[in-house]
Amino acid sequence: MNPIKERKPIKYLAVENISFDHLACTNSRFFHNRHLSIILNDKPLNTASLQKEIIYHVAEARLILILKGCVEVNLNLEDQYIEQGHVLLLPADSIMELKECSDDLEVIAFIIREKLLIDESLVFPASPKDFQQLLKMTYLIWDLTQHTPFRKDVVLPIVQAMVANIQCIYKEMNATTVTDTATRQQQLFQNFKRLVQQYCELHRNIPFYAEQLHITPHYLSAVTKEASGQSVMFWINRAIILRAKVLLNTKNMMINEIADRLNFTSPSAFHNFFKRITGLTPKKYQMNMK
């Protein structure tokens, strides 16, 4: 099935949706205030944090360490297989869908409400040494959160340092020169999808993305077709349709406001685009999801 036309429910996933009373009845430990939430030893399936076949609009930035188990997700247009030892860094307003999940999945989750420097999603397996270092930083932050009153000016800079450390680990892992043609093309394709996720609301043309990647539009089209079996415009349209669906489902916005937010020239242009891709008008889609 064409993923653009799948009519799956979209839920807004924010810290306000988490039942901390329910968490208190599990083996999870948690800290929560208006700046930061930390959940240790969370089992997302047991706490009903996530359900399969639902697309989530993740409101706040998240930092997640996988302690046990494995999970398959679609995260910001990328299918990911994640298991023990993986690290996830998600910017605010990420889009996520849970595909499969092992019963023993256990994670540490930071929900970050402050504006930290998280501008792209990162998912990667950390080395055992790096993962242990991140756990040590986690437990240091946890210990500091137990102090009353909350030491915001101490805790939040350490959280930012942990985020920066994760970003450095990722860059160092990917610093080796890519020489194999197929691997280089896959890397280009992944970079293209990250750019689409970042800029799709403003730019919906192939030359823009080719310029950002320092390649020709023709080469971008060829690489994308080879790597995914789909065209460049398929991925751009998929991203903007997903953003539109999120806004139609989870934001208290009029359709003309959504058209403006997504940089369409007029509400009618947005109406025609949405109907051409999904087979439904924006209004009809809204009604179907109620």
C-alpha positions in Angstrom: 0.0 0.0 0.0 1.2 3.5 -0.8 2.2 4.9 2.7 0.9 8.3 1.8 -2.6 7.0 1.5 -2.6 4.9 4.7 -5.3 6.3 7.1 -3.8 5.6 10.4 -4.8 7.6 13.5 -2.4 10.3 14.7 -2.0 10.9 18.4 -0.3 13.9 20.1 2.3 12.5 22.5 3.3 15.0 25.1 4.4 14.8 28.7 0.9 15.7 29.8 -0.4 12.4 28.3 1.9 10.3 30.5 0.2 8.8 33.6 2.8 9.2 36.3 0.3 7.7 38.8 0.4 4.6 36.7 4.1 4.7 36.5 4.3 4.8 40.3 2.6 1.3 40.3 5.3 -0.2 38.2 9.0 -0.9 38.7 9.9 2.4 36.9 11.3 5.3 38.8 10.6 8.8 37.5 11.3 12.5 38.1 9.0 15.1 36.7 8.7 18.9 36.7 8.0 21.7 34.2 11.5 21.6 32.8 12.4 18.0 32.6 11.0 14.5 33.0 13.2 11.3 33.5 11.9 7.8 33.5 14.2 5.0 34.6 13.6 1.4 33.6 10.5 2.3 31.6 8.7 -0.6 29.8 6.7 1.3 27.2 4.3 -1.6 26.4 3.5 -2.3 30.1 2.9 1.4 30.8 0.8 1.8 27.6 3.1 4.7 26.5 3.0 3.5 22.9 0.7 1.4 20.8 1.3 -0.3 17.4 -0.1 1.1 14.2 -0.6 4.6 15.6 1.4 7.6 14.3 2.6 9.8 17.1 3.4 13.5 16.9 6.0 13.7 19.7 5.7 17.1 21.2 8.9 17.5 23.2 12.5 16.6 22.5 13.4 13.1 23.8 16.7 11.3 24.7 16.3 7.6 25.0 18.7 4.8 26.0 17.7 1.2 25.1 18.6 -1.0 28.1 16.9 -4.3 27.0 14.9 -5.7 24.1 14.4 -4.4 20.6 11.9 -2.4 18.6 11.1 -1.5 15.0 9.9 2.0 14.4 9.4 4.5 11.6 11.0 7.7 12.8 10.8 10.9 10.8 10.3 8.9 7.5 13.0 6.4 8.3 12.5 2.7 9.2 14.7 1.9 12.1 15.6 -1.4 13.9 16.7 -0.5 17.5 18.0 -2.8 20.2 19.9 -2.9 23.4 22.8 -0.4 23.4 21.1 2.0 20.9 20.8 5.7 21.6 18.0 7.9 20.3 17.9 11.7 20.2 14.7 13.2 18.9 13.9 16.9 18.3 10.6 18.3 19.2 7.8 17.6 16.8 9.2 14.3 15.6 6.9 11.8 13.9 7.0 8.2 15.1 5.2 5.0 14.4 5.8 1.8 16.4 5.9 -1.3 14.1 7.0 -4.1 16.3 8.3 -4.3 19.9 9.7 -7.1 22.1 8.0 -7.8 25.4 11.2 -7.1 27.3 11.8 -3.6 25.9 13.2 -1.4 28.7 14.5 2.1 28.3 15.7 5.2 30.0 13.8 8.2 28.7 14.4 12.0 29.1 11.6 14.3 28.1 13.1 17.7 27.6 10.8 20.7 27.7 13.5 23.3 27.6 14.9 24.5 24.2 18.1 22.6 23.8 20.3 22.2 20.7 18.6 19.2 19.1 18.1 20.0 15.5 17.9 16.4 14.0 17.0 12.9 15.0 19.9 10.5 15.7 19.6 6.8 16.1 22.7 4.7 16.5 24.3 1.8 18.4 26.8 3.2 20.9 29.9 1.3 21.8 29.8 -0.4 25.3 32.2 2.2 26.6 30.2 5.1 25.3 26.9 3.6 26.5 28.3 3.1 30.0 29.5 6.8 30.0 26.0 7.9 29.0 24.5 5.8 31.8 26.9 7.5 34.3 25.8 10.9 33.1 22.2 9.7 33.5 22.6 8.7 37.1 24.5 11.9 37.9 21.6 13.9 36.5 19.1 11.7 38.4 21.0 12.2 41.7 20.9 16.0 41.2 17.2 16.0 40.5 16.6 14.5 43.9 17.7 17.8 45.6 15.0 20.2 46.7 14.6 22.9 45.5 15.3 21.8 41.9 18.7 23.1 40.8 17.7 24.2 37.3 21.0 26.0 36.6 23.0 22.9 37.5 20.8 20.1 36.0 19.9 21.5 32.6 23.5 22.4 31.5 24.5 18.8 32.3 21.5 17.5 30.2 22.7 19.8 27.4 26.3 18.4 27.8 24.9 14.9 27.6 23.1 15.8 24.3 26.3 17.4 23.0 28.2 14.2 24.0 25.7 12.0 22.0 26.1 14.3 19.0 29.9 14.1 19.2 29.8 10.3 19.5 27.6 10.1 16.4 29.9 12.4 14.4 33.0 10.4 15.4 31.3 7.1 14.4 30.5 8.6 10.9 33.7 10.4 10.3 35.4 7.6 8.4 35.6 8.1 4.6 32.9 6.3 2.6 34.5 4.8 -0.5 32.1 2.1 -1.6 29.7 3.5 -4.2 26.6 1.8 -2.9 27.4 2.9 0.7 28.1 6.4 -0.5 24.7 6.5 -2.3 22.9 5.2 0.8 24.5 7.9 2.9 23.4 10.5 0.4 19.9 9.2 0.5 19.8 9.2 4.3 21.1 12.8 4.3 18.5 13.8 1.7 15.7 12.4 3.9 17.0 14.3 7.0 17.0 17.5 4.9 13.4 16.8 3.8 12.4 16.4 7.4 14.0 19.7 8.3 13.0 21.8 5.3 9.8 20.3 3.7 7.6 23.1 5.1 9.6 25.7 3.2 11.1 23.9 0.2 9.3 21.4 -2.1 11.7 21.4 -5.1 14.5 19.1 -6.2 17.2 21.7 -6.9 17.1 23.0 -3.3 17.9 19.6 -1.8 20.5 18.9 -4.5 22.2 22.2 -3.7 22.3 21.4 0.0 24.0 18.0 -0.8 26.4 19.6 -3.4 25.2 17.3 -6.2 23.1 17.8 -9.3 19.3 17.4 -9.3 19.7 14.6 -11.9 22.2 12.7 -9.6 19.9 13.2 -6.6 17.0 11.7 -8.6 19.1 8.8 -9.7 20.4 8.0 -6.2 17.0 8.3 -4.6 15.5 6.0 -7.2 18.3 3.4 -6.8 18.2 3.5 -3.0 14.5 3.5 -2.4 12.7 2.6 -5.6 10.8 6.0 -5.3 11.2 9.4 -6.7 12.6 12.5 -4.9 9.1 14.1 -5.1 7.6 11.0 -3.5 9.7 11.6 -0.3 9.0 15.4 -0.3 5.3 14.9 -0.8 5.2 12.1 1.9 6.9 14.4 4.4 4.6 17.4 3.8 1.5 15.2 3.8 2.5 13.7 7.1 3.0 17.2 8.5 -0.4 18.3 7.2 -2.1 15.2 8.8 -0.4 16.0 12.1 -1.7 19.6 12.0 -5.2 18.5 10.9 -5.4 16.1 13.7 -3.6 17.6 16.7 -3.5 21.3 16.3 -6.4 23.8 16.8 -5.8 25.4 13.5 -8.1 26.4 10.6 -7.3 24.8 7.2 -6.3 28.2 5.8 -3.8 28.6 8.7 -2.4 25.2 8.0 -2.0 26.1 4.3 -0.1 29.2 5.4 2.0 27.3 7.9 3.1 24.8 5.2 4.0 27.6 2.8 1.3 27.0 0.2 0.3 30.0 -2.0 -3.3 29.7 -1.0 -5.8 27.4 0.9 -7.0 26.1 -2.5 -3.5 25.1 -3.5 -3.2 23.2 -0.3 -6.6 21.6 -0.8 -5.7 20.5 -4.3 -2.3 19.1 -3.3 -3.7 17.2 -0.3 -6.5 15.7 -2.4 -4.2 14.7 -5.2 -1.9 12.8 -2.9 -4.4 11.3 -0.5 -7.6 11.1 -2.4 -9.4 13.2 0.3 -9.9 16.9 0.9 -8.3 18.2 4.1 -11.8 18.7 5.6 -12.9 15.2 4.7 -9.7 13.8 6.2 -10.4 15.7 9.4 -13.9 14.4 9.6 -12.8 10.8 9.0 -10.3 11.0 11.9 -12.8 12.3 14.5 
